[in-house]
Amino acid sequence: MLAGCTPAAGSIGGDDKPLTPPEEVSPAPDLKTGTNVYGYVSCDGKGIPGVVVSDGYAVTETDRDGLYQLKSGLKMGYVFISIPSGYRVASDGILPQFHRSLEKGKKLQQRDFELVADRDQNEHEVIVIGDIQLARRSDDIGQFRHFTDELDAYVRANPDKNMFALTLGDMTWDSHWLSGPYGFSDYLRDMSRVRGLQVFHAMGNHDHELEAEGDFLTSAKFRQMIGPSYYSFNFGRFHYVVLDNIECTNDGTGEKARYNTRLVEDQIDWLEKDLSHISPTTPVVIVMHAPLFKESGSKSLKNADELLECLDGLSRVYILSGHTHIIYNVDKLDGTTPVMELNSGAVCATWWYTGYDHPWLHIGRDGAPGGYRVMDMSGKDVKWRFKGIEQPEDFQFRSYDRNMIAIDPLRDAPDADEAHRQILAESLGEYGLASEDNYVYINVWDWDPAWKVEVFEGGKALEVEKFKGTDPLHVLAYNVTRSNMNRTLSFPAKETGHMFRAKASAPDTEVEIRVTDRFGRVYVEKMSRPKEFSVEAYMNNK
């Protein structure tokens, strides 16, 4: 509810820091020596104290009158605020206006920020949007509208919910800026089909400009069209930090994207300063494109230890990442630095291919549906669920009758030439062989160790085994289909750790699959066997 200028209970920084009563804005500030950027952060003409302000390097706070002062090198070309809890900023379309541009070479410039009070932030919802990768190909724009129409309808149906969205990078596809054409302005137009939802953006590897050189120049278009490449804001009792962990090393020829998954030192320095302005008891949400951890739990980010060192001493950290186009969760909340990473899949799933070849079967390399994560924040508590596009909320796993799976390249890809048929055969793994072992396979894509997977046959619990394997439906929908078209398997099915199996006593018994998530929500399927295995059988979650 936006009204007045008294913020919600809590602090400017998200938690446990007292709020000084605002004072009337002073029209003539006394500036410190060296200040070249200053301004007021206010609400209805009253200055807001304690608001964190930065140019991406220097970090400061507003004083009791809402005045900030910076000695800025002007390198980024903007100044931004860490939106305080209890407030929002205005939007330009879907883009929240928490930053102001700066002029290079100007000796002194004033940039003010106007806030609007938002009193209901303690309960809020975050829509987490992984890799979109629009390029005007494979009917991706048409498929994307299924997502935007669904999200727009959800926003319309829940006017009392306080919500915003986060992207995890790769909104577009750098190579198609040149050949598409499809760029940021096109994305902003298409995403704006979702009305009234502010979207905070992280930067991905495909959001860099191929024809520029080095990390700073390749990210210039993102900063110009979308906003700061790293920043923070507060909402309710949470502190959100959006990072750019792609260090681009392009040579400027436009031929190939080159990058490291790494936080550059200037950003690490900024992060340390930013976090120094919050209480250690404030729960923190880190948003970035490339994951910190691999699915195995080992470190993936090149300077993961530097990031973890910055987070040391915080009570709880949730990391939201994308990049992989698969879903996996790494729970280290019991560690020295209590961290949980949610690698959140992709809206585009397998780069829109399966939804184009088999409308509407939109499936990722790990068998998860193309979709997005919904996070419910209440006080300091958080719950989440993964929502498949155009799927019910309780669609949290897919089951297979292993006896019914035996993919034959000659039969199932009759139009493939010999070379592509051979590649397909090599990609099938166990699914190229028939089985009579009576196994039931279950893919639980948002699984983490706090989930429970149970299978019952005639009321008797069967032993359930977690194993690493590929999803058979993705093998059929992508590997087989693309091979039959004599096309390269650019994104074949990928082994995942969220596959489970249980052995039934016979090939025709009914089993009950019961999956319980970490929040106690139960999802049940009564599986009649034999269960058909075909693309048609699984269309629209049949």
N, C-alpha and C positions, 0 to 999 in steps of 0.2 A: 504494500500500500504506500504510494508516494504522497506525502503530505507534510507540510511544515518543515521545520529545520531542526527538530529535536531527534537525534539519532536513536536507534534501538539501544537497549541496555547492552553494555559491553564496552569495548574500547575502540579507539581509532585503529589500532593495529590488529584487531581481531579477538583479543582476549586479555582480561586481567590487568589492563592498564587504565587508570582513572582518566576521565575526560574532563578537561578544564572548561568551564562555561565560556562560550564564545563571546567576543567583544565586538563592538562596532569597528568596521574597517577604517583604518587610518588612511587618509588620502595622500599623505606626504611622508613616506618612510625615510628613515635615516639608513643609508646603505653602508655596509662594511667596505673597507678598501679591497679592491680587486673584484667586487661583484659586477658581473656583466649580464646576468639573467636574474630577474626577480618577478614576483607577482603575488597575488592574493588567491587563496583558496577560501571560498565563501559559500554561504547558502542564504538566499534572501538578503544579501548585503551584510551579513554577519560573518566575520572571519572564523575559520575553523582551525583551532590549534592542533599541533601534533600530527599533521598529515605529512607523510614521507614523500619527498620530491626528488627526482633524479634526472640527469641527462644521459644516463647509461654508464657514467663513470663516478661523478661526485654524487653523494647522497646526503640530504639534509631533511629537516623537519620545519613546518611552519611554526611561528611563534604564537603567543597568546592572541595576537590580532589576525592570525591567518596569513602572515607574511612569510615568504621563503626568499632566500638569497643563495645564489650559486655563482661560483667562479668556474665557468664552463669553458672547455676547449672547443665546444660547438661541433665536435666531430660527427656525432650522430645526426645533427640537424634538428633535434627536437628536445623537449623537456616533457616529462610525464609525472603524474602523481600515482601513488599506490592508493587507489580509492579506499577510503576508510570504511570500516564497518558502520552500518546504519545509513549509508548513503549510496546513491547511484550517480552516474553522469548521463548526459544526453547522448543520443545515437545519431549517426549519419548512416541511414539504412540499418544494416545489421551491426555496424562497427561502433563500439562504445568510444566516446570522445574523451579519453583520459590523457591525451598528449596534445602538445601544441608545437608547431614548426618553429624553428629558429633560423635567423638569417646569418649566413657565414660572413664574418668580418665586421659585423655591426658591434659597436663598442658597448652599448647598453640597450637592453630590450626587456619589455615587460610582457609577461604571459600569465594571464589569470585563468582560474578554473572555477566554474560554478557547479556546485553540487545540489542534488535534490534528496531530501530525507526519504528513507525507505525503512519503515518501522517493523517489518515482518521478516527479517532475515534469519532469525534463529532456526526456522524451518525453511529449507530451500532445496531445490532440485537442480542438478547439473546434468546436462545432456553432453555426453562425451563422444565426439565424432572422429573416428579414425580415418585413415587415408581415403580420400575421395577420388583423386587422380582423374579429373575430367580433362578430356582432350578432343572432344567432338569426334569420337570414333566408336565403333561397336554399339551404336545407339546408346552411348553412355548418358547423354543428356536426357533422353527419354526415360531411361531407367532411373536416373537421379531424381526425376520428378516423382516417382513412387515414394522416395524417401522424403522429399520436401513436402509433398502433399500430406503424407502421414504425420510428419512433425508439425506442420501448420495446423492440421485438424486437432492434434493433441494439445497444442497451445490454446487454440480456440475453446476446446472443451474444458480447460482447467484455468479459467481466468483468475482464480484465487491462489494458485500456486505461484510462489516466487521462484523463478527459474532463469537460468541463462545457459549458454552452450559454450563448450570448449572444442576447438579442433586440435588435432595432434599432428598437423602438418601434411604436406603433399595434397593441397587442395587442387592443384593443377599438375601439369606434366611438362617440365622444362623444355624437352625437345619439341613439343608441340606448340610452344610459343612461336617457334620459327616456322614449322610446317603445317600447323593446324588450320586456321589459327585459333587458339584458345588460350586466354590469359586471365590475369586477376580480375580485370573489369568484367569479363564474361562470367567468371565464377561468382563475383559479388552480385551480379544481376540474377543469376540462377538461384543462388542461396537465399536471396531476398524474397523468394516465394514464401518463405516462412516469415510471417508477419509478426512484429512486436517482440522478437526474441533477440537479445544482444548476444553476439558471438565473439568470444575472445580467441585469438588465433595463435598457434605455435607455428614455427617455420620448419619445413621438412627439406630433405635433400633435393626434391624436385621443385622446390619453390625458389631456387637460385637461377640466375641468368647465365646461360651457357656462353654467351658472347662477351661476358665480362671476365675479369681475371682476379683470382684471390678471394678470400672469404668476405672482406668488407664490401668490395664492389659488386660481387655477385648477389649480395643480399640487398642492394640499394633499391631495386624495384619493389621488393616486399615492403621495405620501410616506407617507400613513397605511396604505395597503393593500399597496404593493409595497416601498417603501424609499426611500433617498436618490435624489434626481433627478440627482445627479452624485457621483462617487466614483472610487476607484482600487483596484486590488489587483495583486498579483504572483503569477505562476505560472511555475515553472521560471526561465528567464532572461529572460522577457518582463515588461514592466510594462504593465498594461491600465488604460486611463482611459475611464470611461463619462461622457459629457457630455450635457447637455440643451441642444440648440441651437435650441429652439423658444421664441421670446419671444412669449408669448400676450398679446393686447391685447383680449380679450373685454370687452364692456361689462356683462356680468352679466345680460342679458335672456334668455339661453338661446336666442336666435334664430339666431345665426350664429357660427361659429368665426372668429376673426381672429388672425393671428399673423405674425411675421417669422421668417425663418430666420437666427437671430443668437444669439451667445453674449453674455449680459448681462455687464456689467463685473465684478460680484462673482465670477462664475464664472471669468472670465479671471484675476482676481487669485488665486483659489484654485488654478487650474491652474499658474500660475507657481510658487507655493509648493510644490505637490505635486511638480512635476518637479525642483525644486531638491534633492530628497532621493534622486534616483537618479543613477547614473553616466551621462555622455553617451554611453557605448558601449552602454548597455542598449537593445535594440530595444523600441519602444513601439507598442502597438496602441491607437488611438483609436476608440471606439465611439460613434456618434451617429446620430440619425434622419435629418436632412436632409443631403444631400451637401455636401462642400466644393467640389467641381468639377462642372461640367456634363460631359456626354459629350464635348463638343468639347475639353475640357481647360481652358476658361476658368473663372474663379472663380464660384461660385454663392452661397455663404454671404455674407451682407451684410458681416460683418467678418472675412472670410477672412484678410486681411493680419494682423490681430491674432492670430489663431490660429497662423498660420505663424510669426509673430515669437516666440511662446511655444515653438514647436518648433525654432527655430533653434539649431544647435549639437548636436542629437541625431544619432546616426549613421544611424538608419533608423527610419521611421515608416510603419505600415500603418493606413489609415483604413477602417473598416467602416461603411457607411451604407446606408440604405434609402429610404423615402419615395416614390420614383419608380415603384415596381412594375415596373421593368425592370432589366436587367443591363448594366452597363458598367464598364470598368476604365480608370483613368487612371494611367499610369506616369510619375512624375516622380522616380524614384530617382536619376537623374543630375543632379538640380537642386541648387541651393545648399542647400536643405533637402530631403534625400532622402525623398520621400513617394510612396507608392502607395495610391490609393483603390480599393477594391472596393465598387462599388454593387451590392448583393447580391440584387436581385430580391425576390420576395414569396412567402410560403407560400400566400397567398390568390390569387396571380396576378391575374386580372381580377376582383378582389373576389368570387371564388367563382362568378361567373356562368357561365362556359363549362363548368365541371364540373357545374353544376346542369342546364344545358340539354342537355349531351352527355356523360352519364356514360360512360366516364371520359376526358374530354379536357380537361385542366386546363392552360390556356395563358395566358401574359401578353400584354400589349399589344405587346411586341416579339417575340413568338413563342416566348419561352423557356417551358419548363414551370414550373408552380408547384413550388417546391422550396426548398432551403436549401444553404448552403455548408458544407463540411467542411474544416477547416484542420488540417494536421498540423504540429506544432511540435517541432523536434528541435534541442536546443541553442539557437543563435541563428538557425537556418534555419527556413524555413516553406514549405510547399507547400499547395496548395488544389485543390479541385474543386467544381463545382456538381452537386448531386444532385437530380434530378427526383423528386418523390414517386411511389412505385411504379414507378420506372424503373430500369433497370440503371445501374451507375456509368459505363459507357462510352457512355451516351446523351448526347453532347455537341454534336450538331448535327442538323438536319433538312434534307432535300433535297426539291427540287421540280422537276418537268419543266415549264418555262414554257409549252411548246406546249400543255399540257393545261389551262391556266388561262384561263378566260374566263367571268367571273361575269355573268349576265344577271338584272337585278332582276325582270323579269317572270317568268322561268322559276324562279329560285331563291328568290324571296320572293313567292309567289303570293298570300299573304294580306295583304300590306302594302297600306295605302291609298295614294292618290296622293302625299300629303305625305311619308310615310315612305319610299316607293319613290324619290322624288326625292332625299331626304337620303342614302339608300343609294347611289344612282348617283353622287352627288358624292363619296362616301367611298371609292369603289373605286379611283380612280387608274388606273394602268396595267392593273389586273386586270379592268377592265371591257372590255378589248379583247383580241381573240385575237392570237396571235403564232405565226409559223412560222419564227422565227429560231434554233430549236434550242438555246436557252439552258438551262443547268442552274443553278438557284438553290440556294444553301446558306446556312442561318442558323446561325452559330457563336456562340451567345449569350455564352459566357464569354471570348470573344476579347480579346486585347490584342496590342500590336505584336510581342511575342515568340512568338506563335503562327505557324504556317505552314499555309496551305490550298492543297492541290494537287488537280488533276483530271487523270486520264489516260484517253485513248480509244485502245484498241488498243495500249496500252503507250506511246503518245506523250503527252507533257505538253501540256495545253492552257493557254492564257493565262488566268489567274484575275484578275478585277477586283473590288475592294472597292467597294461603292456604298451609298448611303443610300436605304433604301426600307422599305416595310412588309412584314410577314410575311403571305403569302397565306392561310395556314391560320387565322390570327386574324381576318382579314377575313371569311373564310367562316363560321367558328364563332361569331363575335360580331356583327360588323356585319350580316351577312345574317340571322342568327337573330333578333336583337333587332328589326330592321326588319320582319321577317315577323310579329312579335308586335305591331307598331305601338307599339313602345316607344322611348324616347329612347336615342340612342347616347351614353351618359354616358362610356364608356371605349373609344372606337374604337381601331382599330389605330394604332400610333404608329411613325413613321419611326425607324429605328435604324441605327447605323453598323456593325453586325456582320453585314451581308448581303454575300454574295459571288456571283459568277456566272462561268460559263465557257461558251463557245460550242462545241457539238459540230458534227460535220460533217454529220450526218443526224439525222432524228427518231427513229430506231429503234436507234441504237447503244448498247451498254452502256458506261458510264463507271465508273471507280473514283475515289471521293472519299477522299482521305487528309488527315486533319487532325492536326497535331502541336501539342500544347500547350507552354507555356513550360518545362515540366519534362521534356520529351522523350517523354511518353506519346502513343501513336499510336492514332487512331480511324479505322476504315476502313469504307466502305460500297461494295458493288458494286451500282450502280443500273441496273436493267433499264428500258429505255425503249421505248415510251411508259410513263410511270408515272402511275397513276390519281391524280386530284386530287379528293378528296371527304373529308368529315368521317369517314366510315366507314373509309376507307382508312388514316387516320392514328390511329384510336382505339388507345389503349394502345401507341403507338409502332410500329404495323404499317408 
